């Protein structure tokens, strides 16, 4: 297929892998974090680790929107969905995420809550227009990639004076999460994470541009290579990071030049800033409370904010104490370090969020990678 | 059964242009009789059904019989390449055929929601009749129930089928052995993607049509070419990934696949990229997996490709000894990964 085949070409992959083997310094280790779940998924789906030398270790980061949503927020979504007259419109992969006390949206749906799977914010908006006697709440999650469509939907609802549509906003910010991994006190307490460099997100960077990462390169001396999601992209970006580390550089390099500019998508950013403002505090699964790490709906659009409209309070998260998702999301532990992994916790019966989304490290390990463990 | 009792002429014919199914059409009275007389019996047209008994009676030959059953709740009812009627025939014919059997007779049960247009019911019944004739089977007994509006989503169909297995053929999911070759009869994922593309909310243009087709003719050719086939299975819900994992568990073996050898149409691949799906998890309704001793591999491949429904057939891998029963796959770019069952429901009501 045009525009895909060239980024999945076996011969190019072999050449890049050979260059990585040739240039990687055998006397040191390279611990590279791919922030984004899209990269985690690609690494496992294409078996990329088989092509890397053993001293290059990919650390799977927290860039999976389903995985970082704390159970407290999920509990709120379940409570909203159970209200009379409400339709909760959600992305399909949220349905099985475990909340507190074994609850999930799937179970709430089976109990009679009106929960519908949608593929986009626009679907949720249409649902509201088609069901004027019901109140449709869109369960908005995701990083900077999914935020602009939510902003546009809220503006469209305002223009259409739609009174039966609101958004339960859980949009979070990538740079805040990277900063938290590098320096948050919670991370220091819970175990230092030695990361040598970052593969920067693909789609998120299309929106925010490469500029926001310059701070990490300068302040923390960590190289960043913004990478596309195809296997050739990932290999090329790893090679770029190896070269930067070998040469003692710490810069933001852009492998994904076919889509990412320094300033990103200005119109998308403007739409976001018209509708959203920074949230003072947001809890992330695995990373704890991070100040100014998420967005909330501005006062001017308050009637489209489900949290305010239904006055739904936030209760602290309750998780399974044996679940290692927090440490796994920080890159401090591997899925196989968790004693629930593959036993009590599987994709069919997930106990932690990392096992739910196909972008989660545990699900990727389980689905694509566990033969490696079995072979050892 | 009561539905097929002798004809009692109705005074006025069904309004097959604008009429709708109402509760009397399932009540066992004259209206139901009329529905059967004017829609089902002409569509399925065969002497056993025409007798109007509550059951079908037929002679049984020597040897083994096989029986299978399936319910169909696909949404939408009509999709590119087929409809719930043809799918209900193909699904059960194929399940019977995967034993190596020749499918003979089908039953058909209809659960109809009040208000369902008679014209659509007739169109679906005719499609079923045509699919059955095409597959060389007869719908010999049936049942009709009507439920109140809102108690079912338009129309559900259940079919059961029986067939007979030729002597000397022993095909089962527990017979895969290390060293066996794994073949597929054609491209993967067409049916699931065709349905998804029709669903409300997924508005993109595709030219993808369902592969829904009766596989008994292909199976007969394969059994003739290589009677020692170990396993046949049609990768429906859960796609190729689920089918191969089922077989690994039944047979206590592993598999090694070659990603580059698995045929997938470029437009199906493109739609899967867009929807975030793995085509190996997407349903097929007119494809089969065959597993046979390596010595039969080339003969089997030639027989598949000689049949119109197997022209894209490929050898995609081999069975290996593996206590973990993993399905592994050499990826296109030179890595290796597990091909696992899909967790949860990818998209409900695909068949």
Contacts between the chains, C-beta under 8 A, distances in Angstrom:
chain1	res1	chain2	res2	distance
A	1	B	266	5.0
A	1	B	269	6.0
A	1	B	270	5.9
A	4	B	269	7.9
A	4	B	270	7.9
A	4	B	273	7.0
A	8	B	332	5.8
A	8	B	333	6.1
A	9	B	333	7.4
A	10	B	260	7.8
A	10	B	332	5.8
A	10	B	333	5.1
A	10	B	334	5.8
A	13	B	333	3.9
A	13	B	334	5.7
A	14	B	334	6.1
A	17	B	334	7.3
A	44	B	337	6.3
A	45	B	278	7.8
A	45	B	331	7.5
A	45	B	337	6.3
A	46	B	331	4.8
A	46	B	332	7.4
A	46	B	333	5.4
A	46	B	335	5.3
A	46	B	337	7.2
A	47	B	330	8.0
A	47	B	331	4.7
A	47	B	333	7.8
A	47	B	334	7.6
A	47	B	335	2.1
A	47	B	336	4.6
A	47	B	337	4.5
A	48	B	333	7.6
A	48	B	335	5.6
A	49	B	335	7.1
A	50	B	334	7.2
A	50	B	335	4.1
A	50	B	336	5.6
A	51	B	333	7.5
A	51	B	334	6.0
A	51	B	335	5.8
A	95	B	344	7.9
A	96	B	343	8.0
A	96	B	344	5.6
A	118	B	201	6.6
A	119	B	201	5.8
A	119	B	202	6.5
A	119	B	275	7.8
A	120	B	201	8.0
A	123	B	201	4.8
A	126	B	201	7.7
A	231	B	331	8.0
A	231	B	333	4.9
A	232	B	333	7.6
A	346	B	343	7.6
A	347	B	340	7.8
A	347	B	343	3.1
A	347	B	344	7.3
A	348	B	343	5.3
A	348	B	344	7.4
A	358	B	276	7.9
A	363	B	343	7.6
A	366	B	340	7.4
A	367	B	338	6.4
A	367	B	340	4.4
A	367	B	343	7.8
A	368	B	337	4.3
A	368	B	338	5.4
A	368	B	340	7.4
A	369	B	337	7.1
A	369	B	338	6.9
A	370	B	338	6.5
A	371	B	324	6.8
A	371	B	326	5.1
A	371	B	328	6.1
A	371	B	336	7.6
A	371	B	338	5.4
A	374	B	324	5.0
A	374	B	326	7.3
